[in-house]
Amino acid sequence: MGLSPKSKRRLQRILPFGVIWFVIGLFVLFIQEAATGNKNINPNAAITLTPKVFVFAMTSVTLIGLLMGTIEVLWLGNLFNNKSFYKKILYKLGLYSFLLLITIIIVYPIAASIELGLPVFHQMVLQKLSNFLISLDFLSTMVSIAVSLFAGLFYSEISQNVGDAVLKNFFTGKYHKPIQEKRIFLFCDMKSSTTIAEHLGHIEYFKMLKAYYADFTNAIINHSGSVYQYVGDEIIISWKYEEGIKNNNWINCFLAMKQDLHDKAEWYKNNFGLAPTFKSGFHVGEVTTGEIGTLKKEIIFTGDVLNTTARIQGLCNTYNVDILISEKLIKELKPEESLKIMSQGIAELKGKEEKMELFTVLRNS
């Protein structure tokens, strides 16, 4: 049984921490050995870099990076969400530095025991640890750790702001040249958003919008979706075609979003005096995907499928339904007993010559 989309995403976010720590650790060791001519100039405190010590050091550094990534992704990353960027970095640097100081005190004797061929708790090993903690080598180690920490935390914050997939695509250069690909799109728009904004006022409306989008997160992650854009009260979600049709991810994402928002209805009423709802439009088709921009780079999709999806979503009020799906996409829906498909007839989309049959889907009780 394979990993769930949520587990895959977590793993994809954690692995770069290990890579960052490995690369910086390798660079620091190279600089140290080059500067000293591959000689240990302070054998009472520093550990001689033998092949066994090298393998242990690089393994330890990578595992520490992965441990840091795991803590960051699963817990600490959300702890300072309300803090500014630089405060997040400073607070986390302080906490991680304390944890890593403890790690050094644990790992160093093991490395020393490998170098000396003695038990970890041998008097010579412990004496070497004591010498190390008051030496310049210790300060040098702490500086290299601080650099690794900062690089890892900087990556974490940037990936959260621009999105993991976008950051990965920028690094790999996948979309430096435009490519064509088949994608599924969901345009999801809050109902009566203008009236709600006028009723709540700008600040309270923004707070509600922030919570509203946050409540979609699990559904999107669990069904392999990715957020393309937030446009005011509208969110555009996209799937690569193969990922979208797998396990009916595209429709199950919508149903999960609807259920999660329904489950929080009382919370919204208690905090904002109302419970938001939304309407959605689905379509599938070819898009051109590429990197664009000079002052600010983005990866964007262009193609008729986006305009068509927006037009489909705009007809939800006309048909008095929460969801409308194009005929082209409904044909890709794998049969599920829990789903009821209903045709809404042939529709004429604004600005489009070609008419299209639209469908809505309900989950059977």
C-alpha positions as CSV (number, residue, x, y, z in Angstrom):
1,M,0.0,0.0,0.0
2,G,1.4,3.4,-1.1
3,L,1.8,6.5,0.9
4,S,-1.1,8.8,1.2
5,P,-0.9,12.2,-0.6
6,K,-0.5,13.9,2.7
7,S,2.3,11.7,3.8
8,K,4.0,12.1,0.4
9,R,3.8,15.9,0.7
10,R,5.2,15.8,4.2
11,L,8.1,13.6,3.0
12,Q,8.8,15.9,0.1
13,R,9.0,18.9,2.5
14,I,11.3,17.0,5.0
15,L,13.8,15.5,2.5
16,P,15.3,18.9,1.4
17,F,16.3,19.6,5.0
18,G,18.5,16.5,4.9
19,V,20.0,17.5,1.5
20,I,20.7,21.1,2.8
21,W,22.5,19.8,5.9
22,F,24.4,17.2,3.9
23,V,25.7,19.7,1.4
24,I,26.7,22.4,3.9
25,G,28.3,19.7,6.2
26,L,30.3,18.4,3.2
27,F,31.4,22.0,2.3
28,V,32.5,22.8,5.9
29,L,34.5,19.6,6.1
30,F,36.2,20.3,2.8
31,I,37.1,23.9,3.9
32,Q,38.4,22.7,7.2
33,E,40.6,19.9,5.7
34,A,41.8,22.2,2.9
35,A,42.8,24.9,5.5
36,T,44.7,22.5,7.7
37,G,46.3,20.5,4.9
38,N,44.3,17.4,6.1
39,K,46.1,17.5,9.4
40,N,44.6,17.6,12.9
41,I,46.2,20.7,14.5
42,N,44.3,20.3,17.8
43,P,44.1,16.6,18.5
44,N,43.1,17.2,22.1
45,A,39.8,18.6,21.1
46,A,39.2,18.1,17.3
47,I,38.5,14.7,15.8
48,T,40.8,13.4,13.1
49,L,38.9,12.8,9.9
50,T,39.4,9.1,9.2
51,P,37.2,7.4,6.6
52,K,35.0,5.9,9.3
53,V,34.7,9.2,11.1
54,F,33.8,10.9,7.8
55,V,31.0,8.4,7.0
56,F,29.7,8.7,10.6
57,A,29.8,12.6,10.4
58,M,28.0,12.9,7.1
59,T,25.4,10.3,8.2
60,S,24.8,12.1,11.5
61,V,24.6,15.5,9.8
62,T,22.0,14.2,7.3
63,L,20.0,12.6,10.0
64,I,20.0,15.7,12.1
65,G,18.8,17.7,9.1
66,L,16.0,15.2,8.6
67,L,15.1,15.3,12.3
68,M,15.0,19.1,12.1
69,G,12.8,18.9,9.0
70,T,10.4,16.5,10.7
71,I,10.1,18.7,13.7
72,E,9.6,21.8,11.5
73,V,7.0,20.2,9.2
74,L,5.0,18.2,11.8
75,W,5.1,20.7,14.7
76,L,7.3,23.8,15.0
77,G,6.4,25.2,11.6
78,N,2.9,26.1,12.7
79,L,3.9,27.3,16.2
80,F,4.9,30.8,15.2
81,N,2.4,31.4,12.3
82,N,1.4,34.8,13.8
83,K,4.9,36.1,13.9
84,S,6.8,38.1,11.2
85,F,9.3,36.4,9.0
86,Y,12.4,37.5,10.8
87,K,10.9,36.8,14.3
88,K,10.1,33.3,13.2
89,I,13.6,32.7,12.1
90,L,15.1,34.1,15.3
91,Y,12.8,32.2,17.6
92,K,13.4,28.9,15.8
93,L,17.1,29.5,15.6
94,G,17.2,29.9,19.4
95,L,15.1,26.8,20.0
96,Y,16.9,24.6,17.5
97,S,20.4,25.8,18.7
98,F,19.5,24.6,22.2
99,L,18.3,21.2,20.8
100,L,21.4,20.8,18.6
101,L,23.8,21.7,21.5
102,I,22.4,18.7,23.3
103,T,22.8,16.6,20.1
104,I,26.4,17.6,19.8
105,I,27.1,16.5,23.4
106,I,25.6,13.1,22.4
107,V,27.1,12.7,19.0
108,Y,30.6,14.0,19.6
109,P,31.6,11.2,22.1
110,I,30.4,8.6,19.5
111,A,32.7,10.1,16.8
112,A,35.6,10.3,19.3
113,S,35.1,6.7,20.3
114,I,35.3,5.7,16.6
115,E,38.4,7.8,16.2
116,L,40.2,6.4,19.3
117,G,38.8,2.9,19.2
118,L,37.6,3.2,22.8
119,P,34.2,2.9,24.5
120,V,31.9,6.0,24.4
121,F,32.2,6.5,28.2
122,H,36.0,6.0,28.4
123,Q,37.8,8.6,30.4
124,M,39.9,9.7,27.3
125,V,36.7,10.2,25.2
126,L,35.0,12.2,27.9
127,Q,38.1,14.3,28.4
128,K,38.2,15.0,24.7
129,L,34.6,16.1,24.8
130,S,35.4,18.5,27.7
131,N,38.3,19.9,25.8
132,F,36.2,20.3,22.7
133,L,33.4,22.3,24.5
134,I,35.9,25.0,25.5
135,S,37.8,25.1,22.2
136,L,37.7,27.2,19.1
137,D,36.6,24.1,17.2
138,F,33.4,24.1,19.2
139,L,32.6,27.7,18.2
140,S,33.4,26.8,14.6
141,T,31.0,23.9,14.8
142,M,28.3,26.1,16.2
143,V,28.8,28.6,13.4
144,S,28.4,25.9,10.8
145,I,25.3,24.6,12.5
146,A,23.9,28.1,12.6
147,V,24.4,28.4,8.9
148,S,22.8,25.0,8.2
149,L,19.9,26.0,10.6
150,F,19.4,29.3,8.8
151,A,19.5,27.7,5.4
152,G,16.9,25.1,6.4
153,L,14.6,27.6,8.1
154,F,14.9,30.0,5.2
155,Y,13.9,27.2,2.8
156,S,11.0,26.3,5.0
157,E,9.6,29.8,5.1
158,I,10.1,30.5,1.4
159,S,8.5,27.1,0.4
160,Q,5.5,28.0,2.6
161,N,5.1,31.4,1.0
162,V,5.5,30.4,-2.6
163,G,4.4,26.8,-2.4
164,D,6.5,23.6,-2.3
165,A,5.6,22.6,-5.9
166,V,6.4,26.0,-7.3
167,L,9.7,26.2,-5.5
168,K,10.7,22.8,-6.7
169,N,9.8,23.7,-10.2
170,F,11.9,26.8,-10.1
171,F,14.9,24.8,-8.9
172,T,14.5,22.0,-11.4
173,G,13.8,24.4,-14.2
174,K,10.9,22.3,-15.4
175,Y,8.9,25.3,-16.7
176,H,11.8,27.5,-17.8
177,K,10.5,26.6,-21.3
178,P,6.7,26.4,-21.7
179,I,5.2,23.0,-22.0
180,Q,1.8,21.7,-22.8
181,E,0.0,19.4,-20.3
182,K,-3.5,18.2,-19.5
183,R,-4.9,19.5,-16.2
184,I,-8.1,19.5,-14.2
185,F,-9.3,22.9,-12.8
186,L,-11.6,23.8,-10.0
187,F,-12.8,27.4,-9.6
188,C,-14.3,27.8,-6.1
189,D,-16.1,31.0,-5.2
190,M,-17.6,32.1,-1.9
191,K,-21.3,32.8,-2.1
192,S,-22.6,36.3,-1.4
193,S,-19.1,37.5,-0.6
194,T,-19.8,41.1,-1.3
195,T,-22.8,41.1,1.1
196,I,-20.7,39.3,3.7
197,A,-17.8,41.8,3.4
198,E,-20.2,44.7,3.8
199,H,-21.8,43.1,6.8
200,L,-18.5,42.2,8.6
201,G,-16.3,45.1,7.6
202,H,-12.9,44.7,5.9
203,I,-10.8,43.4,8.9
204,E,-13.3,40.8,10.1
205,Y,-14.0,39.7,6.6
206,F,-10.3,39.2,6.0
207,K,-10.1,37.1,9.2
208,M,-13.0,35.0,8.1
209,L,-11.4,34.6,4.6
210,K,-8.2,33.4,6.2
211,A,-10.0,30.8,8.2
212,Y,-12.1,29.8,5.3
213,Y,-9.1,29.1,3.1
214,A,-7.3,27.3,5.9
215,D,-10.3,24.9,6.3
216,F,-9.8,23.7,2.7
217,T,-6.1,22.7,3.3
218,N,-6.6,19.1,4.4
219,A,-9.1,18.3,1.6
220,I,-6.7,19.7,-1.0
221,I,-3.6,17.9,0.4
222,N,-5.4,14.6,0.9
223,H,-6.7,14.6,-2.7
224,S,-3.4,15.6,-4.4
225,G,-4.5,19.0,-5.4
226,S,-2.4,22.2,-5.6
227,V,-3.5,25.8,-5.1
228,Y,-2.9,27.7,-8.3
229,Q,-4.2,31.1,-7.2
230,Y,-6.1,33.0,-4.5
231,V,-8.2,35.7,-6.2
232,G,-10.0,37.6,-3.5
233,D,-12.7,35.3,-2.3
234,E,-12.0,32.7,-5.1
235,I,-9.5,29.9,-4.9
236,I,-8.3,28.1,-8.1
237,I,-7.2,24.5,-7.5
238,S,-5.5,22.4,-10.1
239,W,-4.5,18.7,-10.7
240,K,-2.2,17.1,-13.2
241,Y,-4.7,15.0,-15.2
242,E,-3.3,11.6,-14.0
243,E,-3.4,12.7,-10.3
244,G,-6.8,14.3,-10.6
245,I,-8.6,11.3,-12.0
246,K,-6.9,8.8,-9.7
247,N,-9.4,7.7,-7.0
248,N,-11.7,10.5,-8.3
249,N,-9.5,12.9,-6.5
250,W,-11.0,16.0,-8.1
251,I,-14.6,15.4,-7.1
252,N,-13.7,13.9,-3.7
253,C,-11.7,17.0,-3.0
254,F,-14.7,19.2,-3.6
255,L,-16.9,17.0,-1.4
256,A,-14.3,16.9,1.4
257,M,-14.0,20.7,1.3
258,K,-17.8,21.0,1.5
259,Q,-17.9,18.6,4.4
260,D,-15.1,20.3,6.3
261,L,-16.7,23.7,6.0
262,H,-20.1,22.2,7.1
263,D,-18.4,20.8,10.2
264,K,-17.1,24.2,11.1
265,A,-20.4,26.0,10.5
266,E,-21.1,26.6,14.2
267,W,-17.6,27.9,14.8
268,Y,-18.1,30.5,12.0
269,K,-21.5,31.5,13.3
270,N,-20.1,32.0,16.8
271,N,-17.1,34.0,15.6
272,F,-18.6,35.9,12.6
273,G,-22.4,35.5,12.9
274,L,-22.6,33.5,9.7
275,A,-21.3,30.3,8.0
276,P,-19.8,30.8,4.5
277,T,-20.7,28.5,1.6
278,F,-19.2,28.2,-1.9
279,K,-20.0,27.3,-5.5
280,S,-17.7,25.5,-7.8
281,G,-17.0,24.9,-11.5
282,F,-14.9,22.0,-13.0
283,H,-13.4,21.5,-16.4
284,V,-10.4,19.6,-17.9
285,G,-8.2,20.4,-20.9
286,E,-4.8,21.3,-22.3
287,V,-2.9,24.3,-20.9
288,T,0.5,25.8,-21.6
289,T,2.5,26.0,-18.4
290,G,5.6,28.2,-18.0
291,E,7.6,30.6,-16.0
292,I,6.8,34.2,-16.5
293,G,7.8,37.6,-15.1
294,T,10.8,39.8,-14.6
295,L,10.3,41.7,-11.3
296,K,8.3,38.8,-9.8
297,K,8.4,35.3,-11.3
298,E,5.4,33.0,-11.3
299,I,4.5,29.7,-12.9
300,I,1.2,30.3,-14.8
301,F,-1.2,28.3,-16.9
302,T,-2.7,29.7,-20.1
303,G,-5.4,28.1,-22.2
304,D,-9.1,28.2,-23.0
305,V,-9.8,25.7,-20.2
306,L,-9.3,28.4,-17.6
307,N,-11.8,30.8,-19.2
308,T,-14.3,28.0,-19.7
309,T,-14.0,26.8,-16.1
310,A,-14.7,30.3,-14.9
311,R,-17.8,30.6,-17.1
312,I,-19.0,27.2,-15.8
313,Q,-18.6,28.3,-12.2
314,G,-20.5,31.5,-13.0
315,L,-23.6,29.5,-14.0
316,C,-24.0,27.9,-10.5
317,N,-26.5,30.6,-9.4
318,T,-28.5,30.2,-12.7
319,Y,-28.9,26.5,-12.1
320,N,-29.2,26.9,-8.3
321,V,-26.5,24.3,-7.6
322,D,-23.2,24.3,-5.7
323,I,-21.2,22.5,-8.4
324,L,-21.2,22.4,-12.2
325,I,-19.0,20.0,-14.2
326,S,-18.3,20.0,-17.9
327,E,-19.4,17.0,-20.0
328,K,-15.8,16.4,-20.9
329,L,-14.7,15.9,-17.3
330,I,-17.8,14.0,-16.1
331,K,-16.9,11.3,-18.6
332,E,-13.7,10.8,-16.6
333,L,-15.6,10.2,-13.3
334,K,-15.2,6.6,-12.2
335,P,-18.5,5.1,-11.0
336,E,-19.1,5.4,-7.2
337,E,-22.3,4.2,-5.6
338,S,-22.2,7.2,-3.2
339,L,-22.3,9.7,-6.1
340,K,-25.4,10.8,-8.0
341,I,-24.8,12.5,-11.3
342,M,-27.5,14.8,-12.8
343,S,-27.5,16.6,-16.1
344,Q,-28.4,20.3,-16.1
345,G,-28.9,20.4,-19.8
346,I,-27.1,22.2,-22.6
347,A,-25.7,25.6,-21.6
348,E,-24.5,28.5,-23.6
349,L,-21.3,29.9,-22.0
350,K,-20.7,33.6,-22.1
351,G,-18.3,34.5,-24.9
352,K,-18.3,31.0,-26.2
353,E,-19.8,29.9,-29.5
354,E,-19.8,26.2,-28.6
355,K,-22.6,25.0,-26.3
356,M,-21.8,22.5,-23.5
357,E,-23.8,20.0,-21.4
358,L,-23.3,20.6,-17.7
359,F,-23.7,18.2,-14.8
360,T,-24.0,18.4,-11.0
361,V,-23.0,15.8,-8.5
362,L,-24.5,15.0,-5.1
363,R,-23.4,12.5,-2.5
364,N,-26.2,10.0,-1.7
365,S,-27.2,10.0,2.0
